[in-house]
Amino acid sequence: MASPRPQTVQKKKETKDPYSANTRDKAQAAKDYIERKYSKLKKNEQARNEDWDELKKTMEDLNLSSNEQEMIKKKIMHREAELMRKRRQKVTVFDFEPIKIIGKGAFGEVRVVRHKASGEVYAMKKLNKTEMLYKNQVQHVKAERNVLATVENPWIVELKYSFQDEKNLYLVMEYLAGGDLMTLLIRKNILSEAEAKFYIAECILAIESIHNMNYIHRDIKPDNILIDNKGHIKISDFGLSKMAEITPNNEVLDKLEEDARHRQKIEQRSEFRRNRKLAYSTVGTPDYIAPEVFSRTGYSEIVDWWSIGVILYEMLVGYPPFYAEKPADICHKILSWQKYFVIPKDARLSPQATDLIRRLVCEAPIRLGGGGAIEIKSHPFFNGIDWKNLRNIVAPFMPQLSSDVDTSNFDQFEETEPFYPPQSKKRSRKDPHFVGYTFKRDDELQRNGIVTAMEELEEVKTILGKS
């Protein structure tokens, strides 16, 4: 009997995805933008219909004639047409006058500029698109733009405009002429506990407000804590921020590795505290990052509280607790922090300051802040702090400014390329990587004509005693 013929196993033909990952990303970005836009339009239409109904009722309550009602409607339509005209006006780099470069990085520069039409002074961050794409920084710049565009928060640097051209992305923000906290530490070296208490208290309120927005900053460090013209702080640089639902990922480490390739060569130094400025000419220092970020085992918003503990240590001791020449050595020290973390006796910290630092620079499960900022605010170190009025008191150090374009609290940089790009008569194509990037703060704050008219009529009702 012949043996049965072996069954032929048909190998399933693999279907090759005809679209690249880049194409799929562009399509998803476009889809997300359309969905957001449609949702916003739908909500606006619904709100507009409700406003018209309320306005009609208000006019009837005032017994206005049909002619009077028609005049009010025409006035509303005129106001809204004017608003739409302003919204359609495209913002470009040519709307600004360059003043001075105050910062440079791997992806671009920060420059003080003046808005030609209004005369207002701003800080403009310019980012090279090609560099951003090549180094996988697209999501970081989108994250920063989205955070800044969705909030009105006295503790966060305010975004005025965001726009783009063929080569660059632009973020135009309020200009804080007081510099940053690192500049202050370079000048003062060591702060008194009273001075440190003020700045750390303001940082706590700032971070609390960020966490209340369901964001984790993840990159809290003195360089990202800016000082306004009255000496109070605001948080900047949200490129590494994340929504509070955190999962383990490599983004922070990838950014540090990328930054490390751009670190400037620095000289050997025997004592850190005498060379703080030299040490911080480097880019992307990981000194302030919590160990659970490096371990990639998942983390929560309390990584920001670790950073605050490290900053408080540096303010009072004169250097960060895990300082080393190389970023890799800093990372190693942070991962083995129990072995390297020491508060020197010659720093002569108070028991309250020592305890607060130890309760922030510690294991995540027992770190203060796990139950909210109230845990930190209640610590004895902050006795006497008026948390509700902190931003209204006189700051320990008031920036001495000669004009609205004073840049003396920032490093000086040479011009390397023209501020204005060459003008092209060809119409630029939309960049699919940055769909929906444009933002104008003034447009977001404009009231629609119906609401304005209702407010005016309500005043009339009050005067006539009909409210």
Protein Blocks (a to p, Z undefined) as FASTA:
>chain_A
ZZddddddddddddddfbdfklmmmmmmmmmmmmmmmmmmmmmmmmmmmmmmmmmmmmmm
nopafklmmmmmmmmmmmmmmmmmmmmpccdfklpccfbdcbdcfkbccdddddfklopa
cddddddfklmmmnopmmmmmmmmmmmmmpccfkbccdfbdcddfkbccddddddfkbpf
klmmmmnopacfklmmmmmmmmmmmmmmmmmnopafklacfklmccdfkopacdehjllg
ccfbdcddfklmmmmmmmmmmpccddddfblklmmmmmmmpghiaklpcfklmnonopaf
klmmmmmmmmmmmmmnopafkbcfblklmmmmmmmmmmmgccdfklopafklmmmmmmmn
ccfklgghjlojklmmmpmklgoiafklmmmmccfbdcddfbfkbcklpccdddfbdfbd
cddfbdcdddfklgokaccfklmmpccfklmmmmmmmmmmmmnopZZ
